[in-house]
């Protein structure tokens, strides 16, 4: 890989995005879905904390408002996803997330053995951890919606008590909180990944290092991305 003009960083580093060849990772529709879902999830978690944690509830007050915002932000949570299905790029990424390859098992074995080298953790456009997180969070949100509706409309499923729905809802809320915090921690550890979600483009060097199987599987899409980037600059 060639270093860019005026660069003082060693060739191959990912701390600073490469300003030469760039690859399109996410479309505008995908970034909007991610952003809207993230904001709604954050709203759900913040209002839940204001309802669940006594000191915070006393500090904020306005319990009825918190309940209303929490309920409607939860109901709206799947809306960005459903709108995203209109995007071919979004649907293509859903298929990638739903496909577990042989090298994904190798990635998981490397995690268990605490191997951190990119060579030991091969990945396509999404690594195995991202695939597992996406599947888990989708299922968790669905269960949260069902239990939330059971708490809201107590007669919806008479054979499930409101106490049971509250118990599952509360336990899963804590699990989602820790999962989202872990997701945010990983994002803050990788500036290039955040750049890809913010602008849609990542450096070729970063892709080679962390998602090399993606280049092998979709070379034509990558070449188109380079041309689009050169046209933008």
C-alpha positions as CSV (number, residue, x, y, z in Angstrom):
1,X,0.0,0.0,0.0
2,X,1.4,3.5,-0.9
3,X,1.5,6.1,1.8
4,X,-0.3,9.4,1.0
5,X,1.6,12.6,0.4
6,X,2.5,14.5,3.5
7,X,1.7,11.5,5.7
8,X,3.9,11.0,8.8
9,X,2.2,7.7,9.9
10,X,3.8,4.3,9.1
11,X,2.3,2.6,6.1
12,X,-0.5,0.2,7.0
13,X,-1.7,2.0,10.2
14,X,-5.4,2.4,10.8
15,X,-5.3,5.2,13.3
16,X,-5.6,7.7,10.5
17,X,-7.9,7.1,7.5
18,X,-6.1,6.7,4.2
19,X,-6.8,9.5,1.8
20,X,-6.0,7.5,-1.3
21,X,-8.0,4.5,-2.3
22,X,-11.3,4.2,-0.5
23,X,-14.0,1.6,-0.5
24,X,-17.7,2.2,0.0
25,X,-18.9,0.2,3.0
26,X,-22.4,1.6,3.7
27,X,-25.0,3.3,1.5
28,X,-26.8,6.4,2.7
29,X,-29.9,4.4,3.4
30,X,-27.9,2.0,5.6
31,X,-26.3,4.8,7.6
32,X,-29.7,6.5,8.1
33,X,-31.2,3.2,9.4
34,X,-28.3,2.7,11.8
35,X,-28.5,6.3,13.0
36,X,-32.2,6.3,13.5
37,X,-32.2,2.9,15.3
38,X,-29.4,4.0,17.5
39,X,-31.2,7.2,18.5
40,X,-34.4,5.3,19.3
41,X,-32.5,2.7,21.3
42,X,-30.7,5.3,23.3
43,X,-34.1,7.0,23.9
44,X,-35.5,3.7,25.2
45,X,-32.6,3.1,27.5
46,X,-32.4,6.6,28.9
47,X,-36.2,6.8,29.6
48,X,-36.1,3.2,31.1
49,X,-33.3,4.4,33.4
50,X,-35.4,7.4,34.5
51,X,-38.3,5.0,35.3
52,X,-36.3,2.1,36.9
53,X,-33.6,3.8,38.9
54,X,-35.0,5.6,42.0
55,X,-32.5,8.5,42.4
56,X,-32.6,9.2,38.7
57,X,-36.4,9.1,38.7
58,X,-36.5,11.6,41.5
59,X,-34.0,13.9,39.8
60,X,-35.8,13.9,36.4
61,X,-39.4,13.7,37.6
62,X,-42.2,13.9,34.9
63,X,-42.9,10.1,35.1
64,X,-45.9,10.2,32.8
65,X,-43.8,11.9,30.1
66,X,-41.0,9.4,30.6
67,X,-43.5,6.5,30.3
68,X,-45.0,8.0,27.1
69,X,-41.6,8.6,25.4
70,X,-40.4,5.1,26.4
71,X,-43.5,3.4,25.0
72,X,-43.6,5.2,21.7
73,X,-39.8,5.1,21.1
74,X,-40.0,1.3,21.7
75,X,-42.9,0.9,19.3
76,X,-41.0,3.0,16.7
77,X,-37.8,1.0,17.0
78,X,-38.5,-1.4,14.1
79,X,-39.6,1.4,11.8
80,X,-36.1,2.3,10.5
81,X,-35.5,-1.4,9.8
82,X,-38.7,-1.8,7.9
83,X,-38.0,1.3,5.8
84,X,-34.5,0.1,5.2
85,X,-35.9,-3.0,3.5
86,X,-36.7,-0.7,0.5
87,X,-32.9,-0.3,0.0
88,X,-31.2,-3.1,-2.1
89,X,-27.9,-2.4,-0.3
90,X,-29.6,-2.9,3.1
91,X,-31.2,-6.1,2.0
92,X,-27.8,-7.4,0.7
93,X,-26.2,-6.7,4.0
94,X,-29.0,-8.5,5.9
95,X,-28.1,-11.5,3.7
96,X,-24.5,-11.2,4.7
97,X,-25.3,-11.0,8.3
98,X,-27.5,-14.0,8.1
99,X,-24.8,-16.1,6.4
100,X,-22.2,-17.8,8.7
101,X,-19.1,-18.9,6.7
102,X,-16.3,-21.3,7.6
103,X,-13.9,-18.5,8.4
104,X,-16.4,-17.0,10.9
105,X,-15.9,-20.1,13.0
106,X,-12.2,-19.5,12.8
107,X,-12.8,-15.9,14.0
108,X,-14.7,-17.2,17.0
109,X,-12.0,-19.7,17.8
110,X,-9.4,-16.9,17.7
111,X,-11.5,-14.9,20.1
112,X,-11.8,-17.8,22.5
113,X,-8.0,-18.2,22.4
114,X,-7.4,-14.5,22.7
115,X,-5.6,-14.2,19.4
116,X,-5.8,-10.6,18.3
117,X,-3.9,-10.6,15.0
118,X,-6.1,-9.8,12.0
119,X,-4.6,-12.8,10.2
120,X,-6.1,-15.1,12.8
121,X,-9.5,-13.4,12.6
122,X,-10.6,-13.6,9.0
123,X,-13.8,-11.8,8.2
124,X,-16.0,-10.8,5.3
125,X,-17.8,-7.5,5.2
126,X,-19.0,-8.3,8.8
127,X,-17.1,-10.4,11.2
128,X,-18.6,-13.3,13.3
129,X,-19.0,-11.0,16.3
130,X,-21.0,-8.5,14.4
131,X,-23.2,-11.2,12.9
132,X,-24.0,-12.6,16.3
133,X,-24.6,-9.2,17.8
134,X,-27.0,-8.3,15.0
135,X,-29.0,-11.5,15.3
136,X,-29.1,-11.3,19.1
137,X,-30.2,-7.6,19.2
138,X,-32.9,-8.2,16.6
139,X,-34.4,-11.0,18.7
140,X,-34.0,-9.1,21.9
141,X,-35.8,-6.1,20.5
142,X,-38.7,-8.3,19.3
143,X,-39.1,-9.9,22.8
144,X,-38.9,-6.4,24.4
145,X,-41.7,-5.2,22.1
146,X,-43.9,-8.2,22.9
147,X,-43.4,-8.0,26.7
148,X,-43.9,-4.2,26.6
149,X,-47.2,-4.6,24.7
150,X,-48.3,-7.2,27.3
151,X,-47.5,-4.7,30.1
152,X,-49.4,-2.0,28.2
153,X,-52.4,-4.1,27.1
154,X,-52.8,-6.6,30.0
155,X,-55.6,-8.6,28.2
156,X,-53.6,-9.1,25.0
157,X,-52.5,-12.7,26.0
158,X,-54.5,-13.7,29.1
159,X,-52.4,-16.8,29.7
160,X,-49.2,-14.7,30.3
161,X,-49.3,-12.7,33.5
162,X,-48.2,-9.1,33.7
163,X,-45.7,-10.0,36.4
164,X,-44.0,-12.5,34.0
165,X,-43.9,-9.9,31.2
166,X,-42.3,-7.3,33.6
167,X,-39.7,-9.8,34.8
168,X,-38.6,-10.8,31.3
169,X,-38.7,-7.1,30.1
170,X,-36.5,-6.0,33.0
171,X,-33.9,-8.8,32.7
172,X,-33.7,-8.3,29.0
173,X,-33.4,-4.6,29.3
174,X,-30.2,-5.0,31.5
175,X,-28.8,-7.5,28.9
176,X,-29.5,-5.1,26.1
177,X,-27.8,-2.3,28.1
178,X,-24.6,-4.2,28.5
179,X,-24.6,-5.4,24.9
180,X,-25.1,-1.9,23.6
181,X,-22.3,-0.6,25.9
182,X,-20.0,-3.3,24.5
183,X,-21.0,-2.4,21.0
184,X,-20.1,1.3,21.7
185,X,-16.8,0.3,23.3
186,X,-15.8,-1.6,20.2
187,X,-16.8,1.3,18.0
188,X,-14.8,3.8,19.9
189,X,-11.8,1.5,19.7
190,X,-11.9,1.6,15.9
191,X,-12.0,5.2,14.4
192,X,-12.0,3.8,10.8
193,X,-15.2,1.8,11.5
194,X,-16.8,4.9,12.9
195,X,-15.7,6.8,9.8
196,X,-17.3,4.2,7.6
197,X,-20.6,4.6,9.4
198,X,-20.4,8.3,9.3
199,X,-19.3,8.9,5.7
200,X,-20.0,5.5,4.1
201,X,-16.3,5.0,3.1
202,X,-13.3,3.2,4.6
203,X,-9.7,2.9,3.6
204,X,-8.5,0.0,1.5
205,X,-5.8,-0.7,4.0
206,X,-8.3,-1.1,6.8
207,X,-10.5,-3.5,4.7
208,X,-7.4,-5.5,3.8
209,X,-6.4,-5.8,7.5
210,X,-9.8,-6.5,9.2
211,X,-12.2,-7.7,6.4
212,X,-9.9,-9.3,3.8
213,X,-12.5,-11.9,2.8
214,X,-14.8,-9.1,1.7
215,X,-12.4,-8.0,-1.0
216,X,-12.1,-11.6,-2.3
217,X,-15.9,-12.1,-2.4
218,X,-16.9,-8.7,-4.0
219,X,-14.0,-7.3,-6.0
220,X,-16.3,-5.5,-8.5
221,X,-18.2,-3.5,-5.9
222,X,-14.9,-2.4,-4.4
223,X,-13.5,-1.1,-7.8
224,X,-16.7,0.9,-8.3
225,X,-16.3,2.5,-4.9
226,X,-12.8,3.7,-5.8
227,X,-14.0,5.4,-8.9
228,X,-16.8,7.1,-6.9
229,X,-14.4,8.3,-4.3
230,X,-12.0,9.8,-6.9
231,X,-15.0,11.5,-8.5
232,X,-16.0,13.1,-5.2
233,X,-12.5,14.4,-4.6
